[in-house]
């Protein structure tokens, strides 16, 4: 079975309270090089996020982007 290290995926969830979007892209690389860009509010979950990705990816340059927009914060401000 051929497995490619090049890929792209995007998911988005919108509720009345927030909008969450996650984007992941990968390219060929000899070792696993994982870069995560996310809001500060998600920093406590970084180790868990890394472990989840490592379950599925063993090598390649992987960029993960997490964006979060809290609609309640804008309404109160």
N, C-alpha and C positions, 0 to 999 in steps of 0.2 A: 504494500500500500504506500503510495506517495503522499507525503505530508508537506505542505508548503508553510514556510515561515512568513510569507508575505500575506497580509490580510488587513481588513478594516471592518469595524462594526460600530454601530451607533444605536443607542436606545434612549427613549425619552418618556418620562411620566409627568403628567400635568394633573394636579388636583386643584381644589378650591384654595388650598393653603400654600402650595409650592409647585415649582417646576424643577425637575431633576433631569439632567442629561448626562450621559456617560458615553465617551467615545474612546475606542481602543484601536491602535494601529500597530502593525509589526512589520519588520523587514528582516532579511537574513543577517545573522551575526553569529560569530563562533560561540559566544557564551550568552548567558541571559543578562541583558542590560535593561532593567526595568526603571522607567521614569514615570512618576505620578505627579500630576498637577491637580490640586484640589483646594477648595476653600478651607480656611483654618478650622472651621467647625467639624471637619472630617478628619483632622490630624489624629485624634485618639484611635481611629480605625485603620490607620495606615498599615500596621503590622498584619492585621487580619486580611486586609485587601491584598497585600503582597503574598501572603500564604495561599490565598484562594487562586491567584494567578499562577503561582508556582506549581500548583496541582495540575494545571493544564498546559503550561508552557515550560519547556526545559532549556530552550535557547532562542536567540533572536533579540533584536532591539525592539522593545515594547514601550509604547507611549500610551499612557492612560490619562484622559482628561475628564474631570468631574466638575460639572457646573451646577450650582444650586441657587435658585431664586426663591426667597421666602416672601410670599405675597402679604403675609400678616405683618412683617417688618415694615413694608412700605405703607400699609394702611395706618399703622400707629404713628408713623413719622411724619 
